[in-house]
Amino acid sequence: MKRFVLIAVCTFTGLFAFFIISKYIMKPNYTATVQMYVDPNDDVTTSSANLTELNYAQKVVNTYINFLKTKVFYKQVIEESNLNYAPEQLKRMTQIQSVNNTEIFEISVTTLEPYDSFILVEAMQKIAPRLINSIKDTAEISVVDPVVLPTAPSSPNIFMNTMVGGMIGFLLSVMLSFLWEIIDVNVKNQEDLLKRYQLPILGSIPNFHVNKKTNILLSKVISIIRKQKQYRRIEESINDNTKFVIAEAYKSFRTNLRFTLRSSGCKKVIINSPVPEDGKSTTSTNIAITIAQTGAKVLLMDCDLRKGRLHSFFHIASTPGVCDALSGMISEKDVIRDTSYENLQVIPMGILPPNPTELLASTQMEELLKKLEKSYDYIIIDTPPINVVSDVLSLVKLVDGVVIVVRESATSHPNIVSALTKYKFVEANILGFVINGVSLNQGNKSRSRYYYYHYSNKND
C-alpha cells in the first residue's frame, strides 16, 4: 500500500505502452487456413495388427504432414502462387498440424498481406493432394474447410497485448516495491522505530506538504464535477482541518513530553536530529508554541550557531543573540525577544562565530542557562544535526533530556545508530523520537487528514 502510486503508475504505463505498440507500431498479420481430410484406403489388418482403423489413420496423417514440410512442397507452392518468397521463408510462415488427433489436418499461412496468405494457402490446397498421391497413390485427400480471404488481421491481439502489458507493469512494480522495502535503510514507520531502538515515540507529525497539494487538487476536481464554484469554501475547510489536526499532533507531543520530564523546576530540552532536513527547527518552534499555550513560560533558544533559522519563523532579526551573550558583548536580557505568542520568548543565534563548538562548551554557556532557567518553566534548545557537527554534545550535561527528530522515508537507520552511539558515549538522557512526514496510511482513520504545519504568528 505504501507503493500504491508506483504500482498504479507502472500498471497504467504498461497498459498504455503495449496498447500503443500493438495499435501503431506492430504490423498486422493475416492468416489464411484450409482443413483437409485424409483417407488412407489401406487394409488395417495388413498394415498393422495392433492398430485400430482410427489410430492407423492418425499415424498416416502425421506421415503426410511430414511430406508437406519438405522443400519440394514449398518450391511447388511458390511456383504455383508466383509470389516472391524463398522456400525457407515460406516454411517459417507456414504451420501444418493435425486437428485434435483426428484424420483432419490444417494448413495455415501468416503474412503481412491478406492476399498473399490467401494465394499461398490456395496453392497448398491444390498441391498437397497431388504431392501425397505421388508418394502414396491409394490415399485420398479431400478439402473439409476451404481457404477464404482473411478480412481482419489475426495478430496482434490489441486487447490481449494491452492486458499483458498491464500485468507486466503490475508484477514488475510489485517486485520492485518488495525489493525497495528489503534494501531500503530509511525509517519506514513508527513501528519500525519502536522495534529497532526501544525508545518511545513522543510525537508523530503527518506530511503536510504532500497531502495539502493532494487535497487541494481533490477539492478542485469535486468543484468541477459539481459544476459549482465551491473551491474556495472547500479549501478553507481543508485549512481549518489542517490547523486542528496539526495542533492536536503537537498537543499529543506536549503531553508525552510532560510525562517524560518529571524533574522539578525549569525543564530544559534539546531538540536535535541525526542529519539536516529532518524538521528539528520546525519541531522546536511548534512544541515551544504548544507548551506556551498552556500558560507555562517558555524560552526558545537557537543554539545552531552555524545555520540557525528560528528567527525566520518569528520574523525577527538574527542578531543580537546567543553568540553575543556568550561572548560577553551584551547581557542575556538584551538578547531575549518577545513573540506574538503569549508566554513565549525567543533568543536567536546571534552573530556567526568562528568557534561555535567552543562557545557551547564554555562555562559562559552553563552560566547563561543557570540565569535563564530562573525565569522560565521550559527552555527548548534547537541544535545542529549531531552527525554533521558535534556541537550538541557539549550541552547534554546541562539539560534534562534530548528529543531526536527523524523523518519517515528520509532518515536512515545508520544515521540514527550513529547519533545514538554518540549520545550514549556522553551519557545523554534520550527522551524519545519525534517522527515527521508520517504517511496517511499509518494510524487510524481519524488521522487520515493529518498534515505537516508550520505555526505562524497568524495562528495560535
C-alpha positions in Angstrom: 0.0 0.0 0.0 2.9 2.4 0.6 3.9 1.9 -3.0 0.4 2.2 -4.4 1.2 5.2 -6.6 4.2 3.4 -8.0 2.3 0.3 -8.7 -0.6 2.2 -10.3 1.7 4.3 -12.5 3.6 1.2 -13.7 0.4 -0.7 -14.4 -1.1 2.1 -16.4 2.2 2.7 -18.2 2.4 -1.0 -19.2 -1.2 -0.8 -20.4 -0.6 2.3 -22.4 2.8 1.3 -23.8 1.6 -2.1 -25.0 -1.6 -0.6 -26.5 0.5 1.9 -28.5 2.9 -0.7 -29.6 0.2 -3.1 -30.7 -2.0 -0.5 -32.3 0.5 1.7 -34.1 4.0 0.1 -34.2 3.4 -3.7 -34.7 2.5 -4.6 -38.3 -0.8 -6.6 -38.6 -0.5 -10.2 -39.8 -3.1 -12.0 -41.8 -3.7 -15.8 -41.6 -5.4 -18.0 -44.2 -6.3 -21.6 -43.3 -7.5 -24.7 -45.0 -8.5 -28.0 -43.4 -8.1 -31.4 -45.3 -9.3 -34.9 -44.6 -7.1 -38.0 -45.1 -8.5 -41.4 -46.2 -5.5 -43.8 -46.5 -7.7 -46.6 -48.1 -5.4 -49.2 -46.6 -6.3 -52.6 -45.2 -5.7 -52.2 -41.5 -5.1 -55.9 -40.9 -2.3 -55.9 -43.4 -0.9 -52.6 -42.3 -0.7 -53.2 -38.6 -2.3 -55.9 -36.5 -2.1 -53.8 -33.3 -3.7 -50.6 -34.5 -7.4 -49.7 -34.9 -8.5 -48.0 -38.1 -8.7 -44.6 -36.4 -5.3 -44.9 -34.8 -3.8 -46.0 -38.1 -5.4 -43.1 -39.9 -3.9 -40.7 -37.3 -0.5 -42.2 -37.8 -0.9 -41.8 -41.6 -1.9 -38.1 -41.1 1.3 -37.4 -39.2 3.3 -39.1 -42.0 1.5 -36.9 -44.7 2.2 -33.8 -42.7 5.9 -34.6 -42.8 5.6 -35.0 -46.6 4.3 -31.4 -46.7 7.1 -30.0 -44.6 9.7 -30.7 -47.3 11.4 -28.1 -49.6 9.9 -29.8 -52.6 6.4 -28.9 -51.4 7.3 -25.2 -50.7 9.0 -24.8 -54.0 6.0 -26.1 -55.8 3.8 -23.7 -53.8 6.0 -20.7 -54.7 5.9 -21.7 -58.4 2.1 -22.1 -58.3 1.4 -18.8 -56.5 4.0 -16.8 -58.4 4.9 -14.9 -55.3 8.4 -13.7 -54.3 9.1 -15.9 -51.3 12.1 -18.2 -50.5 11.3 -21.8 -49.5 12.8 -21.3 -46.0 10.9 -18.1 -45.5 7.6 -19.7 -46.6 8.3 -22.7 -44.3 8.7 -20.3 -41.3 5.3 -18.7 -42.2 3.5 -22.0 -42.5 2.0 -24.2 -39.8 0.8 -27.7 -40.6 -0.8 -29.8 -37.8 -3.4 -32.4 -37.1 -6.8 -31.2 -35.7 -7.4 -32.8 -32.3 -5.7 -36.1 -33.2 -8.2 -36.8 -35.9 -7.8 -37.7 -39.6 -8.1 -34.0 -40.4 -5.0 -31.7 -40.7 -4.8 -28.0 -41.1 -2.5 -25.8 -43.1 -2.2 -22.1 -42.2 0.0 -19.4 -43.6 0.6 -16.0 -41.9 1.9 -13.0 -43.9 1.7 -9.2 -43.8 -0.7 -9.1 -46.7 -4.1 -10.8 -46.7 -4.0 -11.6 -50.4 -0.6 -13.3 -50.2 -1.8 -15.5 -47.4 -4.9 -16.5 -49.4 -2.9 -17.2 -52.6 -0.3 -19.3 -50.8 -2.9 -21.4 -49.0 -4.9 -21.8 -52.1 -1.8 -23.1 -53.9 -1.2 -25.5 -51.0 -4.8 -26.6 -51.2 -4.1 -27.8 -54.8 -0.6 -29.1 -54.4 -0.9 -31.0 -51.1 -3.2 -33.8 -52.6 -1.1 -34.1 -55.7 2.1 -34.4 -53.7 0.7 -37.0 -51.3 -0.8 -39.0 -54.2 2.6 -39.0 -56.0 4.1 -40.7 -53.0 1.1 -42.9 -52.0 -1.4 -43.4 -54.8 -4.1 -45.0 -52.7 -4.5 -42.0 -50.4 -7.5 -39.7 -50.8 -7.2 -36.1 -49.7 -10.4 -34.0 -49.6 -11.0 -30.4 -48.5 -13.1 -30.1 -45.4 -12.9 -26.3 -44.9 -11.6 -24.4 -48.0 -9.5 -21.3 -47.8 -11.1 -17.9 -47.7 -9.6 -14.4 -48.0 -8.8 -13.1 -44.5 -10.7 -9.8 -43.8 -9.2 -9.0 -40.4 -5.7 -9.3 -39.0 -5.0 -12.4 -36.9 -2.4 -10.6 -34.9 -1.5 -8.6 -32.9 -4.4 -9.0 -30.5 -4.6 -5.5 -29.2 -6.8 -6.2 -26.2 -4.7 -9.2 -25.1 -1.4 -7.4 -25.6 -2.7 -4.4 -23.6 -3.8 -6.7 -20.7 -0.4 -8.4 -20.8 1.4 -5.1 -20.7 -0.7 -4.0 -17.7 0.1 -7.3 -15.9 3.8 -7.0 -16.7 3.8 -3.5 -15.3 1.9 -4.6 -12.2 4.2 -7.5 -11.5 7.4 -5.6 -12.1 6.2 -2.7 -9.8 5.2 -5.2 -7.1 8.6 -6.9 -7.3 10.3 -3.5 -7.3 8.3 -2.5 -4.2 9.3 -5.6 -2.3 13.0 -5.1 -3.4 12.7 -1.5 -2.4 11.5 -2.4 1.1 14.2 -5.0 1.5 17.1 -2.7 0.6 15.6 0.5 2.0 17.5 1.5 5.1 15.4 4.6 5.9 12.8 4.8 8.7 9.7 3.2 7.3 7.2 4.0 10.1 6.7 4.3 13.8 6.6 0.6 14.4 10.0 0.4 12.7 11.5 2.9 15.1 10.0 1.2 18.2 11.1 -2.3 17.1 14.7 -1.3 16.4 15.5 1.1 19.3 13.0 0.5 22.1 12.7 4.3 22.6 9.3 6.0 23.0 7.6 7.9 20.1 6.8 11.2 21.7 5.3 12.8 18.6 4.0 11.8 15.2 3.6 14.7 12.7 1.9 13.9 9.3 3.3 15.0 6.0 1.5 18.3 5.4 3.3 19.5 2.2 2.4 16.5 0.1 -1.1 15.9 1.4 -2.1 19.6 1.2 -1.5 19.6 -2.5 -3.4 16.3 -2.9 -6.4 17.6 -1.0 -6.5 21.0 -2.8 -6.4 19.1 -6.1 -9.2 16.9 -4.9 -11.3 19.9 -4.0 -10.8 21.3 -7.5 -12.0 18.1 -9.0 -15.0 18.0 -6.8 -15.9 21.6 -7.7 -15.5 20.8 -11.4 -17.7 17.7 -11.2 -20.4 19.6 -9.4 -20.1 22.5 -11.8 -20.2 24.9 -8.9 -17.8 27.5 -7.6 -17.1 25.7 -4.3 -13.3 25.6 -4.5 -12.7 28.5 -2.1 -15.1 27.1 0.5 -13.6 23.6 0.3 -10.1 25.0 0.5 -11.0 26.9 3.6 -12.4 23.8 5.2 -9.2 21.9 4.4 -7.2 24.7 6.0 -9.3 24.6 9.1 -8.9 20.8 9.4 -5.2 21.3 8.9 -4.9 23.7 11.8 -6.9 21.4 14.0 -5.1 18.1 13.3 -1.6 19.6 13.5 -2.5 21.4 16.7 -3.7 18.0 18.1 -0.5 16.3 16.9 1.7 18.8 18.8 -0.6 18.7 21.8 0.0 14.9 21.9 3.7 15.5 21.7 3.5 18.1 24.5 1.6 15.7 26.8 4.1 12.9 26.2 7.0 15.3 26.8 5.4 16.3 30.1 5.1 12.7 31.3 8.7 12.1 30.3 10.1 15.1 32.1 9.4 14.6 35.8 12.1 16.9 37.2 11.1 19.9 39.3 11.9 23.5 38.3 12.8 24.6 34.8 12.8 21.8 32.3 15.5 22.2 29.6 15.1 20.1 26.5 17.4 19.8 23.4 15.7 19.2 20.1 18.1 17.5 17.7 18.2 15.4 14.6 20.8 13.0 13.0 21.0 14.9 9.7 19.7 18.1 8.2 16.2 18.4 6.7 14.6 16.2 9.4 12.5 19.1 10.7 14.1 19.8 14.1 13.8 23.6 13.9 10.1 23.4 12.9 9.6 20.9 15.7 11.3 23.1 18.2 9.2 26.1 17.2 5.9 24.3 17.2 6.4 22.5 20.5 7.5 25.7 22.2 4.3 27.4 21.0 2.2 24.5 22.1 3.7 24.4 25.6 3.3 28.2 25.9 -0.4 27.9 25.1 -0.8 26.0 28.4 0.3 29.1 30.4 3.8 27.9 31.1 6.6 30.4 30.4 8.8 29.1 27.6 12.1 30.2 26.2 13.2 29.0 22.7 16.9 29.2 22.1 18.6 28.9 18.8 21.9 27.1 19.6 22.5 26.1 16.0 25.3 28.7 15.8 26.2 27.7 12.2 22.9 27.8 10.3 20.3 28.9 12.9 16.9 29.8 11.4 14.5 30.2 14.3 14.5 33.9 13.8 12.9 33.4 10.3 9.9 31.7 11.9 9.1 34.7 14.0 10.2 37.4 11.5 12.8 38.9 13.8 16.5 39.8 13.3 19.1 37.1 13.9 21.2 39.4 16.0 21.9 40.0 18.8 21.5 36.5 20.1 23.1 33.5 21.8 26.6 34.2 20.4 26.6 37.8 21.5 25.5 36.8 25.1 28.2 34.1 25.3 31.0 36.5 24.1 30.1 38.9 26.8 29.3 41.7 24.4 25.7 42.0 25.7 23.7 40.8 28.7 21.2 37.9 28.4 18.3 40.3 29.0 19.2 42.2 25.8 19.0 39.1 23.5 15.6 37.9 24.6 12.8 38.7 22.1 9.1 38.7 22.6 6.9 37.0 20.1 3.3 37.3 19.1 2.5 34.2 21.3 1.8 34.8 24.9 4.3 33.2 27.4 6.8 32.5 24.6 10.1 34.3 24.1 13.0 33.6 21.7 16.8 34.1 21.7 18.1 33.9 18.1 21.5 32.6 17.2 23.3 36.0 17.0 26.4 36.8 15.1 28.1 33.9 13.2 31.0 32.8 15.4 34.3 31.3 14.3 34.3 28.8 17.2 30.7 27.6 17.8 31.7 24.3 19.5 34.0 26.1 22.0 31.3 28.6 22.7 28.6 26.0 23.5 31.1 24.0 25.7 32.2 27.1 27.6 31.4 28.0 31.2 29.6 31.1 29.9 27.0 28.8 28.3 26.5 26.9 31.6 26.1 30.2 33.5 23.8 31.6 30.8 21.4 28.6 31.2 21.5 28.9 35.0 20.5 32.5 34.8 17.7 31.9 32.3 16.2 28.9 34.0 15.2 31.1 37.0 12.6 32.9 34.8 11.1 30.0 32.7 9.2 26.8 33.1 10.7 25.3 29.9 13.7 26.1 27.8 13.6 24.5 24.3 17.0 24.4 22.6 17.4 24.0 18.9 20.8 22.5 18.0 22.7 21.5 14.8 22.4 17.9 13.5 24.7 15.7 15.6 26.0 13.7 12.6 27.1 16.9 10.9 28.8 18.6 13.8 29.3 17.7 17.5 28.2 21.0 19.0 25.2 19.5 20.7 27.3 17.0 22.8 28.6 20.0 24.8 25.1 20.8 26.0 23.7 17.4 27.0 25.0 17.6 30.6 23.3 20.9 31.0 19.8 19.8 30.1 17.2 17.3 31.3 17.0 15.4 28.1 17.3 15.1 24.3 14.5 14.7 21.7 15.6 13.2 18.4 13.7 14.3 15.3 13.6 11.9 12.3 11.7 11.9 9.1 9.8 9.0 7.7 11.3 7.5 4.5 14.2 10.0 4.7 16.3 9.5 7.8 18.4 6.3 7.6 18.9 3.8 10.3 22.7 4.0 10.1 22.4 7.8 10.8 20.2 7.1 13.8 22.5 4.4 15.1 25.5 6.8 14.7 23.6 9.6 16.6 22.6 7.2 19.4 26.1 6.0 19.8 27.4 9.5 20.2 24.8 10.3 22.8 25.5 7.1 24.6 29.1 8.0 24.8 28.4 11.2 26.7 25.6 9.5 28.7 22.8 11.7 27.4 19.2 11.2 28.5 17.4 10.3 25.3 13.7 11.1 25.9 12.4 9.6 22.7 11.7 10.3 19.0 9.6 12.7 17.1 8.8 11.3 13.6 8.0 13.9 10.9 6.4 13.3 7.5 4.2 10.4 8.6 2.3 8.9 5.6 -1.5 8.8 5.6 -1.8 5.0 5.7 -0.5 4.9 9.2 -2.7 5.2 12.3 -6.4 5.1 12.4 -8.9 6.6 10.1 -9.4 9.7 12.3 -5.9 10.7 11.3 -6.4 10.4 7.6 -6.3 14.2 7.1 -3.3 15.0 9.2 -0.9 17.5 7.6 2.5 18.9 8.5 2.1 22.5 9.6 4.3 25.5 10.5 2.7 27.6 13.1 2.9 31.2 12.0 2.2 34.3 14.0 -1.2 34.4 12.4 -2.3 31.2 14.0 -2.3 30.3 17.7 
